[in-house]
Amino acid sequence: MTKSLMGGHAFGLALLLVVLVPTSAVHAAASLVVRPTRVVITEDQDIVAITVDNQGDTETAIQMQLMKWSQRDGEDVYEPSDDMGLMACPPLFVVGAGSTQIVRVGLEQDRKNWNSEEAYRLFIQEIPPEPAEGETGVQVALRIGVPVFLPPKDFSQPNLTWHMESRGAAGLWMTVSNSGTVHALVSGVQLSSRSGFRFAASAHQYVLPGATMSWRLDGLNPISGPLPDTVEFQISTDQGLYEGSLPIGK
């Protein structure tokens, strides 16, 4: 059954793309604000409205692209998919200075399988204006990637396993494996030990079902002292709080 994208509900990553085009100077990217920064489409709410605000002083042309999202060998992978059954409308538009554009994301047809989660990224990308003749330089374009999730109808907190490893001068690393049926977004990590060791770090790391991801925990605040052999952890995610103890591999 074909659906009309006329309704809405609801997560995001913003990238600056350096586009080599002839222009007389470095032009800053448009001032865009996208809400919400994550989209969840369910059987009961299969159309979501996204607001794109242009807070700049010039009109901006925008192109949208939906990509299938997976994670392989610890990396995010984005691929086009002809049968994903999702649609973003309108795919191309111009939003005036100080104006707002409503974008709708939804199912083109009824989804038959609501037993496993599917993940996508909706890339909202500025199209740089045509340069004036004879101008040279670099132009910067804004690209925002909004996660789009189609979760299973019935699911529980993801089954996550954790591994901590000290890599010497490369810092403290955490590896998370997700054997559940839905994603997890790790947002914060707190570590402690009986010896008085304390460490806290914010994070913004998605781990999709069936995937394993690793990242450095202390990149912004390197740990200078010795690490304990075992730590107690509290890990905050969008699916709940996880607690336990872990040895630190060395």
C-alpha positions in Angstrom: 0.0 0.0 0.0 1.4 3.4 -1.0 1.5 6.0 1.7 1.5 9.8 1.6 4.1 11.5 3.8 1.8 13.9 5.6 2.3 13.3 9.4 5.2 13.0 12.0 7.5 12.0 15.3 10.9 11.1 16.7 18.2 11.5 16.6 22.5 13.3 14.6 25.9 13.9 13.2 27.0 17.1 11.5 29.9 17.2 9.1 31.6 20.0 7.3 32.4 19.1 3.7 35.2 21.0 2.0 34.2 21.4 -1.6 36.9 22.6 -4.0 35.1 25.1 -6.3 36.2 28.4 -7.9 35.4 31.1 -5.4 37.2 34.2 -4.2 37.3 33.3 -0.5 36.4 30.6 2.0 32.6 30.7 2.3 31.2 29.3 5.6 28.5 26.7 5.6 24.9 27.6 6.0 23.6 28.0 9.5 21.1 25.1 9.6 19.4 23.6 12.6 17.7 20.2 12.3 15.1 18.8 14.7 14.7 16.1 15.9 18.3 14.7 15.6 17.1 11.1 15.6 14.1 9.5 13.9 12.3 6.4 15.1 9.6 4.9 12.8 7.3 2.3 14.2 4.3 0.3 13.0 2.0 2.7 14.8 3.9 5.9 13.7 5.2 5.3 10.2 5.7 9.0 9.2 7.9 11.5 11.0 8.3 15.2 10.4 11.7 16.8 10.5 12.2 20.6 10.8 15.1 22.3 8.9 15.7 25.9 10.1 17.9 28.2 8.1 19.3 30.6 10.6 21.6 32.2 8.1 21.2 35.4 6.1 21.0 33.8 2.6 18.8 31.2 1.1 20.2 27.7 0.9 19.6 24.8 -1.5 19.4 21.4 0.2 19.6 17.8 -1.1 18.5 14.8 0.9 19.7 11.2 0.6 18.6 8.1 2.5 21.3 5.5 3.0 21.2 2.0 4.5 23.4 2.0 7.6 25.4 -1.0 8.9 28.7 -1.5 10.9 31.4 -3.8 9.7 34.9 -4.3 11.1 34.3 -1.5 13.5 33.4 1.1 10.9 30.1 2.7 9.9 29.1 1.7 6.4 26.5 3.6 4.3 25.1 2.1 1.1 22.2 2.9 -1.2 19.3 0.5 -1.1 16.6 0.3 -3.7 14.3 -1.8 -1.6 14.5 -0.1 1.7 10.9 1.0 1.6 11.6 4.5 3.0 11.1 7.8 1.5 12.2 11.4 2.3 10.1 14.2 0.9 10.9 16.6 -0.6 14.3 15.2 -1.7 15.5 18.7 -3.0 14.4 22.1 -1.8 15.5 25.7 -1.1 15.0 27.2 2.3 15.1 30.9 2.6 17.0 33.0 5.1 15.3 32.8 8.4 12.8 30.3 7.1 11.8 26.7 7.9 11.3 23.7 5.7 9.3 20.6 6.9 10.7 17.3 5.7 8.8 14.1 6.1 10.3 10.6 6.4 8.1 7.5 6.2 7.4 4.1 4.8 6.5 3.9 1.2 4.7 0.6 1.8 3.7 -1.6 4.7 6.6 -3.2 6.3 6.0 -7.0 6.6 8.8 -7.8 9.1 8.8 -5.9 12.4 11.0 -8.6 14.2 14.4 -7.0 13.7 15.7 -3.4 13.6 16.8 -1.6 10.5 19.0 1.4 10.5 19.5 4.2 8.0 21.0 7.7 7.8 19.2 10.6 6.3 21.9 13.0 5.0 20.8 16.6 4.7 23.4 18.4 2.6 23.8 21.9 1.5 24.4 22.5 -2.2 27.0 25.2 -2.6 25.9 28.1 -4.9 27.5 28.5 -8.3 30.7 30.6 -8.1 31.1 33.8 -10.0 33.2 33.6 -13.1 36.9 33.8 -12.5 36.8 33.4 -8.7 39.0 30.8 -7.0 39.2 29.4 -3.5 37.5 26.8 -1.2 33.9 26.6 -0.3 32.6 24.7 2.8 29.2 22.9 2.7 27.3 21.5 5.7 26.2 17.9 5.8 24.0 16.6 8.6 23.4 12.8 9.1 20.2 12.0 11.0 19.9 8.4 12.3 16.7 6.7 11.3 15.7 3.5 13.1 12.9 1.0 12.4 12.9 -1.0 15.6 11.2 -4.4 16.1 7.7 -4.4 17.4 8.7 -6.2 20.6 12.2 -5.8 22.1 14.0 -5.6 25.4 17.2 -3.8 26.5 20.1 -4.8 24.1 22.5 -7.6 25.2 25.8 -5.7 25.3 29.2 -7.1 26.3 32.2 -4.9 27.2 35.9 -5.0 27.0 38.5 -2.5 28.4 42.0 -2.4 27.2 45.0 -0.2 28.0 47.0 0.5 24.8 49.9 2.4 26.5 50.5 5.8 24.9 47.4 5.2 22.8 45.2 5.4 25.9 42.3 3.5 27.4 40.0 1.8 24.8 36.5 0.3 25.2 35.0 -2.3 22.9 31.3 -3.0 22.9 29.5 -5.9 21.2 25.8 -5.9 20.6 24.1 -9.3 20.3 20.6 -7.8 20.8 17.9 -6.9 18.3 18.1 -3.1 18.6 20.9 -0.5 18.6 22.4 1.2 21.7 23.8 4.7 21.9 26.6 4.9 24.5 26.4 8.4 26.0 28.6 8.2 29.1 31.1 6.0 30.9 32.0 6.2 34.6 34.8 4.0 36.0 36.0 3.5 39.6 38.1 1.1 41.7 38.6 0.4 45.4 42.1 1.9 45.1 40.5 5.3 44.5 40.7 5.4 40.7 38.0 7.6 39.2 37.3 8.4 35.6 34.3 9.7 33.6 33.9 10.4 29.9 31.0 11.5 27.7 30.5 9.6 24.4 28.2 9.5 21.4 28.8 6.0 19.9 26.1 3.9 18.3 26.5 0.1 18.3 24.0 -1.5 15.9 22.6 -5.1 16.4 25.2 -7.7 15.6 28.0 -5.1 15.5 31.2 -4.5 17.5 32.7 -1.0 17.9 35.8 0.2 19.7 36.9 3.7 20.6 39.3 5.5 22.9 37.7 6.6 26.1 40.3 9.1 27.3 41.0 11.0 24.1 39.9 14.3 25.5 41.2 13.8 29.0 44.1 11.4 28.9 44.7 9.3 32.0 48.2 10.0 33.2 48.5 7.6 36.2 48.6 3.8 36.4 45.4 2.0 35.7 43.9 -0.6 38.2 43.6 -4.2 37.2 39.8 -4.1 37.6 37.2 -1.3 37.4 33.6 -1.0 38.3 31.7 0.6 35.5 28.4 2.5 34.9 27.6 2.9 31.3 24.7 5.1 30.2 22.9 4.4 26.9 19.7 5.4 25.3 18.3 2.0 26.1 19.2 2.0 29.8 22.0 1.9 32.4 24.6 -0.9 32.5 26.6 -1.7 35.6 29.3 -4.3 36.5 33.0 -4.9 36.8 35.7 -5.5 34.2 39.3 -6.4 34.1 41.5 -3.9 32.1 43.5 -5.8 29.5 47.1 -4.7 29.0 
